[in-house]
Amino acid sequence: MPRPPFPPFDEATARLKVRLAEDAWNTQQPEQVALAYTPGSVWRNRTDFVRGRAEIIAFLAQKWTKELDYRLIKEVWAWDANRIAVRFAYEWQNVRGQWFRSYGNENWEFDLAGLMRMRHASINDLKITEGERLFHWPKGRRPDEHPGLTELGL
């Protein structure tokens, strides 16, 4: 199924596409998230190489069993035609209760139906204390009034 907004992107449609991706990932529902990608989508995520929706679903299901209390914020860095560059940060804790803030950049490429066919992600993890957390909202979509990365100084 087509996933608007469609390329070519302008500033408004690139920002909307990024927010919709953030919202989907914050659901932590791998099957729902995978629908935004082409059936043959290719990912590089850190050192993992993922191909196709079935592998995306398996990857995300495993990710969210390890990254608990996950909260993500994405922000447009740049866009052009059918590509968007994104910077992001997410907070999570492991099963031992250690909190992390993971920082990264993604490069996305879309087909004409608005589905992502390529995703390259570079991510670094920083241990933080619970008191250093900045992403405070109930599980799910980040409220519109919650600051983004720039407002948080990230």
NORVENSUL-V654531 format. One record per residue. N is the residue number from 1. SS is DSSP state (H for helix, E for strand, L for the rest). PSI is psi in radians with two decimals (none if undefined). D_LAST is the distance of its C-alpha to the last C-alpha in Angstrom with 1 decimal. Layout:
# NORVENSUL-V654531
{{N/SS/PSI/D_LAST} {N/SS/PSI/D_LAST}}
This chain:
# NORVENSUL-V654531
{{1/L/2.43/34.6} {2/L/2.59/32.8} {3/L/1.55/29.1} {4/L/2.79/28.3} {5/L/2.75/26.8} {6/L/2.64/28.6} {7/L/2.72/28.1} {8/L/2.51/28.3} {9/L/2.56/24.9} {10/L/-3.07/24.1} {11/H/-0.81/20.8} {12/H/-0.77/21.8} {13/H/-0.55/23.0} {14/H/-0.77/20.1} {15/H/-0.73/17.7} {16/H/-0.78/20.2} {17/H/-0.73/20.6} {18/H/-0.74/17.0} {19/H/-0.69/17.1} {20/H/-0.67/20.4} {21/H/-0.77/19.1} {22/H/-0.83/16.3} {23/H/-0.77/19.1} {24/H/-0.82/21.5} {25/H/-0.59/19.4} {26/H/-0.22/18.7} {27/H/-0.43/22.5} {28/L/0.64/22.7} {29/L/1.67/26.1} {30/H/-0.70/26.6} {31/H/-0.68/29.7} {32/H/-0.79/27.9} {33/H/-0.73/24.9} {34/H/-0.42/27.4} {35/L/-0.26/29.2} {36/L/-0.06/26.5} {37/E/2.63/27.5} {38/E/2.72/30.8} {39/E/-0.51/33.4} {40/E/0.38/33.1} {41/E/2.49/29.3} {42/E/2.26/28.1} {43/E/2.59/24.9} {44/E/2.06/23.5} {45/E/1.85/21.0} {46/L/-2.00/20.2} {47/L/0.14/23.9} {48/E/2.46/25.4} {49/E/2.14/27.3} {50/E/2.41/28.1} {51/E/2.14/30.7} {52/H/2.80/31.7} {53/H/-0.69/31.1} {54/H/-0.74/32.9} {55/H/-0.60/30.8} {56/H/-0.82/27.6} {57/H/-0.81/28.9} {58/H/-0.75/29.9} {59/H/-0.85/26.6} {60/H/-0.67/24.5} {61/H/-0.76/27.1} {62/H/-0.75/26.9} {63/H/-0.86/23.1} {64/H/-0.04/23.1} {65/H/-0.33/25.9} {66/H/-0.61/23.7} {67/L/1.60/20.3} {68/E/2.69/21.2} {69/E/0.69/19.5} {70/E/2.27/17.2} {71/E/2.23/14.5} {72/E/2.45/12.6} {73/E/2.26/10.3} {74/E/2.67/11.0} {75/E/2.41/10.6} {76/E/2.37/13.3} {77/E/-0.80/13.0} {78/E/2.86/16.8} {79/E/2.75/20.1} {80/E/2.13/23.7} {81/L/-1.80/26.8} {82/L/0.37/26.3} {83/E/2.56/23.0} {84/E/2.34/19.4} {85/E/2.35/16.4} {86/E/2.49/13.3} {87/E/2.64/9.9} {88/E/2.86/9.0} {89/E/2.54/8.1} {90/E/2.62/10.9} {91/E/2.54/12.4} {92/E/2.89/16.1} {93/E/2.65/18.9} {94/L/-3.13/21.8} {95/L/-0.32/25.5} {96/L/-0.07/25.6} {97/L/0.05/22.9} {98/L/2.22/20.3} {99/E/2.63/16.8} {100/E/2.65/14.2} {101/E/2.13/10.6} {102/E/2.23/11.2} {103/E/2.54/9.0} {104/E/3.09/11.0} {105/E/2.52/12.7} {106/E/2.53/15.8} {107/E/2.18/18.7} {108/E/2.54/21.0} {109/E/2.36/24.6} {110/E/2.67/26.7} {111/L/3.13/30.4} {112/L/-0.34/32.3} {113/L/0.08/32.2} {114/L/0.21/28.4} {115/L/2.46/28.2} {116/E/2.17/25.8} {117/E/-0.23/28.0} {118/E/2.39/25.5} {119/E/2.12/22.1} {120/E/2.11/20.7} {121/E/2.29/17.6} {122/E/2.24/16.2} {123/E/2.42/14.3} {124/E/2.50/13.6} {125/E/2.38/13.8} {126/E/2.18/12.7} {127/E/2.36/15.1} {128/E/2.85/13.9} {129/L/2.85/16.4} {130/H/-0.62/17.0} {131/H/-0.33/16.2} {132/H/-0.08/12.6} {133/L/2.52/12.0} {134/L/-0.25/9.9} {135/L/1.66/11.5} {136/L/1.67/15.0} {137/L/2.75/17.4} {138/L/2.72/20.6} {139/L/2.41/20.9} {140/L/-2.71/20.9} {141/L/2.38/19.3} {142/L/2.21/16.2} {143/L/2.55/17.9} {144/L/-0.55/17.6} {145/L/-0.15/16.8} {146/L/2.31/13.8} {147/L/2.64/10.6} {148/L/-3.00/8.6} {149/L/-0.81/5.0} {150/L/-0.80/5.7} {151/L/-0.52/7.6} {152/L/-0.05/5.5} {153/L/0.38/3.8} {154/L/none/0.0}}
